[in-house]
Amino acid sequence: MIKLKKGKFCSRRYKMSETIPFSDWEKLDLRVGKILKVEDIEGADKLYKLTVDIGSEKRTVCAGIKEHYSKEELKGKRIILFTNLAPRKLKGIESQGMILAAVSENESEVILLSPEKDIGIGSKVR
């Protein structure tokens, strides 16, 4: 077990994914974004439809974080967005990226990743 803040622990049982070459890491385009709008999706208990500003454009992203964040907590939040992930339709909505989050082993805790300090929208994460 690894001790985290506030007396929480993380199990070492998480199996690491296979090793990838550095060239695969370089393909990822991760950007700082700001959530502008949060909407419910009809018939979706876990999903929100988010409008995210990444500086050069605004993206629509579907995120399964409804059980962990209220609309009020999300609006205006700076997050890290995987921008060059292939689009995917969820509940009839094209999701144009993925928001990064830390997730506990049993998925009971989901914490969105965000910059520690203020940095420009669209800044690249590397």
Contact map, one row per residue, 1 for C-alpha under 8 A:
111000001111000000000000000000000000000000000000000000000000000000000000000000000000000000000000000000000000000000000000000000
111100001111000000000000000000000000000000000000000000000000000000000000000000000000000000000000000000000000000000000000000000
111110111100000000000000000000000000000000000000000000000000000000000000000000000000000000000000000000000000000000000000000000
011111111100000000000000000000000000000000000000000000000000000000000000000000000000000000000000000000000000000000000000000000
001111110000000000000000000000000000000000000000000000000000000000000000000000000000000000000000000000000000000000000000000000
000111110000000000000000000000000000000000000000000000000000000000000000000000000000000000000000000000000000000000000000000000
001111111000000000000000000000000000000000000000000000000000000000000000000000000000000000000000000000000000000000000000000000
001111111100000000000000000000000000000000000000000000000000000000000000000000000000000000000000000000000000000000000000000000
111100111110000000000000000000000000000000000000000000000000000000000000000000000000000000000000000000000000000000000000000000
111100011111000000000000000000000000000000000000000000000000000000000000000000000000000000000000000000010000000000000000000000
110000001111110000000000000000000000000000000000000000000000000000000000000000000000000000000000000000001000000000000000000000
110000000111111000000000000000000000000000000000000000000000000000000000000000000000000000000000000000000000000000000000000000
000000000011111000000000000000000000000000000000000000000000000000000000000000000000000000000000000000000000000000000000000000
000000000011111100000000000000000000000000000000000000000000000000000000000000000000000000000000000000001000000000000000000000
000000000001111110000000000000000000000000000000000000000000000000000000000000000000000000000000000000000000000000000000000000
000000000000011111000000000000000000000000000000000000000000000000000000000000000000000000000000000000000000000000000000000000
000000000000001111100000000000000000000000000000000000000000000000000000000000000000000000000000000000000000000000000000000000
000000000000000111110000000000000000000000000000000000000000000000000000000000000000000000000000000000000000000000000000000000
000000000000000011111000000000000000000000000000000000000000000000000000000000000000000000000000000000000000000000000000000000
000000000000000001111101100000000000000000000000000000000000000000000000000000000000000000000000000000000000000000000000000000
000000000000000000111111100000000000000000000000000000000000000000000000000000000000000000000000000000000000000000000000000000
000000000000000000011111110000000000000000000000000000000000000000000000000000000000000000000000000000000000000000000000000000
000000000000000000001111111000000000000000000000000000000000000000000000000000000000000000000000000000000000000000000000000000
000000000000000000011111111100000000000000000000000000000000000000000000000000000000000000000000000000000000000000000000000000
000000000000000000011111111100000000000000000000000000000000000000000000000000000000000000000000000000000000000000000000000000
000000000000000000000111111110000000000000000000000000000000000000000000000000000000000000000000000000000000000000000000000000
000000000000000000000011111110000000000000000000000000000000000000000000000000000000000000000000000000000000000000000000000000
000000000000000000000001111111000000000000000000000000000000000000000000000000000111000000000000000000000000000000000000000000
000000000000000000000000011111100000000000000000000000000000000000000000000000000111000000000000000000000000000000000000000110
000000000000000000000000000111110000000000000000000000000000000000000000000000011111000000000000000000000000000000000000000111
000000000000000000000000000011111000000000000000000001000000000000000000000000011110000000000000000000000000000000000000111110
000000000000000000000000000001111100000000000000000001000000000000000000000001111000000000000000000000000000000001100011111110
000000000000000000000000000000111110000000000000000111100000000000000000000001111000000000000000000000000000000000000000110000
000000000000000000000000000000011111000000000000000111000000000000000000000111100000000000000000000000000000000000000000100000
000000000000000000000000000000001111110000000000011110000000000000000000011111100000000000000000000000000000000000000000000000
000000000000000000000000000000000111110000000000011110000000000000000000001100000000000000000000000000000000000000000000000000
000000000000000000000000000000000011111000000000011100000000000000000000001000000000000000000000000000000000000000000000000000
000000000000000000000000000000000011111100000001111000000000000000000010011000000000000000000000000000000000000000000000000000
000000000000000000000000000000000000111110000001110000000000000000000010000000000000000000000000000000000000000000000000000000
000000000000000000000000000000000000011111010011100000000000000000000000000000000000000000000000000000000000000000000000000000
000000000000000000000000000000000000001111110011100000000000000000000000000000000000000000100000000000000000000000000000000000
000000000000000000000000000000000000000111110000000000000000000000000000000000000000000000000000000000000000000000000000000000
000000000000000000000000000000000000000011111000000000000000000000000000000000000000000000100000000000000000000000000000000000
000000000000000000000000000000000000000111111111000000000000000000000000000000000000000000100000000000000000000000000000000000
000000000000000000000000000000000000000000111110000000000000000001000000000000000000000000000000000000000000000000000000000000
000000000000000000000000000000000000000000011111000000000000001111100000000000000000000000000000000000000000000000000000000000
000000000000000000000000000000000000000110011111100000000000011111000000000000000000000000000000000000000000000000000000000000
000000000000000000000000000000000000011110010111110000000000011111000000000000000000000000000000000000000000000000000000000000
000000000000000000000000000000000000011110000011111000000001111000000000000000000000000000000000000000000000000000000000000000
000000000000000000000000000000000011111000000001111100000001111000000000000000000000000000000000000000000000000000000000000000
000000000000000000000000000000000011110000000000111110000111100000000000000000000000000000000000000000000000000000000000000000
000000000000000000000000000000001111100000000000011111000111100000000000000000000000000000000000000000000000000000000000000000
000000000000000000000000000000001111000000000000001111111110000000000000000000000000000000000000000000000000000000000000110000
000000000000000000000000000000111100000000000000000111111110000000000000000000000000000000000000000000000000000000000000110000
000000000000000000000000000000001000000000000000000011111100000000000000000000000000000000000000000000000000000000000000110000
000000000000000000000000000000000000000000000000000011111100000000000000000000000000000000000000000000000000000000000000010000
000000000000000000000000000000000000000000000000000011111110000000000000000000000000000000000000000000000000000000000000000000
000000000000000000000000000000000000000000000000001111111111000000000000000000000000000000000000000000000000000000000000000000
000000000000000000000000000000000000000000000000001111001111100000000000000000000000000000000001100000000000000000000000000000
000000000000000000000000000000000000000000000000111100000111110000000000000000000000000000000111100000000000000000000000000000
000000000000000000000000000000000000000000000000111100000011111000000000000000000000000000000111111000000000000000000000000000
000000000000000000000000000000000000000000000011110000000001111100000000000000000000000001001110010000000000000000000000000000
000000000000000000000000000000000000000000000111110000000000111111000000000000000000000000000000011000000000000000000000000000
000000000000000000000000000000000000000000000111000000000000011111100000000000000000000000000000000000000000000000000000000000
000000000000000000000000000000000000000000000111000000000000001111111000000000000000000000000000000000000000010000000000000000
000000000000000000000000000000000000000000001111000000000000001111111100000000000000000000000000000000000000000000000000000000
000000000000000000000000000000000000000000000100000000000000000111111100000000000000000000000000000000000000000000000000000000
000000000000000000000000000000000000000000000000000000000000000011111100000000000000000000000000000000000000110000000000000000
000000000000000000000000000000000000000000000000000000000000000011111110110000000000000000000000000000000000000000000000000000
000000000000000000000000000000000000000000000000000000000000000001111111110000000000000000000000000000000000000000000000000000
000000000000000000000000000000000000011000000000000000000000000000001111111000000000000000000000000000000000000000000000000000
000000000000000000000000000000000000000000000000000000000000000000000111111000000000000000000000000000000000000000000000000000
000000000000000000000000000000000000000000000000000000000000000000001111111010000000000000000000000000000000000000000000000000
000000000000000000000000000000000010010000000000000000000000000000001111111110000000000000000000000000000000000000000000000000
000000000000000000000000000000000011110000000000000000000000000000000011111110000000000000000000000000000000000000000000000000
000000000000000000000000000000000111000000000000000000000000000000000000011111000000000000000000000000000000000000000000000000
000000000000000000000000000000000110000000000000000000000000000000000000111111100000000000000000000000000000000000000000000000
000000000000000000000000000000011110000000000000000000000000000000000000000111110000000000000000000000000000000001100000000000
000000000000000000000000000000011110000000000000000000000000000000000000000011111000000000000000001100000000000111100000000000
000000000000000000000000000001111000000000000000000000000000000000000000000001111100000000000000001100000000000011100000000010
000000000000000000000000000001111000000000000000000000000000000000000000000000111110000000000000111100000000000000000000000000
000000000000000000000000000111100000000000000000000000000000000000000000000000011111100000000000111100000000000000000000000000
000000000000000000000000000111100000000000000000000000000000000000000000000000001111100000000001110000000000000000000000000000
000000000000000000000000000111000000000000000000000000000000000000000000000000000111110000000000100000000000000000000000000000
000000000000000000000000000000000000000000000000000000000000000000000000000000000111111000000001110000000000000000000000000000
000000000000000000000000000000000000000000000000000000000000000000000000000000000001111100000001100000000000000000000000000000
000000000000000000000000000000000000000000000000000000000000000000000000000000000000111110000111100000000000000000000000000000
000000000000000000000000000000000000000000000000000000000000000000000000000000000000011111000111000000000000000000000000000000
000000000000000000000000000000000000000000000000000000000000000000000000000000000000001111111110000000000000000000000000000000
000000000000000000000000000000000000000000000000000000000000010000000000000000000000000111111110000000000000000000000000000000
000000000000000000000000000000000000000010110000000000000000000000000000000000000000000011111000000000000000000000000000000000
000000000000000000000000000000000000000000000000000000000000000000000000000000000000000011111100000000000000000000000000000000
000000000000000000000000000000000000000000000000000000000000010000000000000000000000000011111110000000000000000000000000000000
000000000000000000000000000000000000000000000000000000000001110000000000000000000000001111011111000000000000000000000000000000
000000000000000000000000000000000000000000000000000000000001110000000000000000000000001111001111110000000000000000000000000000
000000000000000000000000000000000000000000000000000000000011100000000000000000000010111100000111110000000000000000000000000000
000000000000000000000000000000000000000000000000000000000011100000000000000000001111111000000011111000000000000000000000000000
000000000000000000000000000000000000000000000000000000000000111000000000000000001110100000000011111100000000000000000000000000
000000000000000000000000000000000000000000000000000000000000101000000000000000111100000000000000111110000000000100000000000000
000000000000000000000000000000000000000000000000000000000000000000000000000000111100000000000000011111000000000110000000000000
000000000000000000000000000000000000000000000000000000000000000000000000000000000000000000000000001111100000011110000000000000
000000000000000000000000000000000000000000000000000000000000000000000000000000000000000000000000000111110000011110000000000000
000000000000000000000000000000000000000000000000000000000000000000000000000000000000000000000000000011111011111000000000000000
000000000100000000000000000000000000000000000000000000000000000000000000000000000000000000000000000001111111110000000000000000
000000000010010000000000000000000000000000000000000000000000000000000000000000000000000000000000000000111111000000000000000000
000000000000000000000000000000000000000000000000000000000000000000000000000000000000000000000000000000011111100000000000000000
000000000000000000000000000000000000000000000000000000000000000000000000000000000000000000000000000000111111110000000000000000
000000000000000000000000000000000000000000000000000000000000000000000000000000000000000000000000000000111111110000000000000000
000000000000000000000000000000000000000000000000000000000000000000010000000000000000000000000000000000110111111000000000000000
000000000000000000000000000000000000000000000000000000000000000010010000000000000000000000000000000011110011111100000000000000
000000000000000000000000000000000000000000000000000000000000000000000000000000000000000000000000000011100000111110000000000000
000000000000000000000000000000000000000000000000000000000000000000000000000000100000000000000000001111000000011111000000000000
000000000000000000000000000000000000000000000000000000000000000000000000000000110000000000000000000111000000001111100000000000
000000000000000000000000000000010000000000000000000000000000000000000000000001110000000000000000000000000000000111110000000000
000000000000000000000000000000010000000000000000000000000000000000000000000001110000000000000000000000000000000011111110000000
000000000000000000000000000000000000000000000000000000000000000000000000000000000000000000000000000000000000000001111100000000
000000000000000000000000000000000000000000000000000000000000000000000000000000000000000000000000000000000000000000111110000000
000000000000000000000000000000000000000000000000000000000000000000000000000000000000000000000000000000000000000000111111000000
000000000000000000000000000000010000000000000000000000000000000000000000000000000000000000000000000000000000000000101111101000
000000000000000000000000000000010000000000000000000000000000000000000000000000000000000000000000000000000000000000000111111000
000000000000000000000000000000111100000000000000000011100000000000000000000000000000000000000000000000000000000000000011111000
000000000000000000000000000000111000000000000000000011110000000000000000000000000000000000000000000000000000000000000001111100
000000000000000000000000000000110000000000000000000000000000000000000000000000000000000000000000000000000000000000000011111110
000000000000000000000000000011110000000000000000000000000000000000000000000000000000000000000000000000000000000000000000011111
000000000000000000000000000011110000000000000000000000000000000000000000000000010000000000000000000000000000000000000000001111
000000000000000000000000000001000000000000000000000000000000000000000000000000000000000000000000000000000000000000000000000111
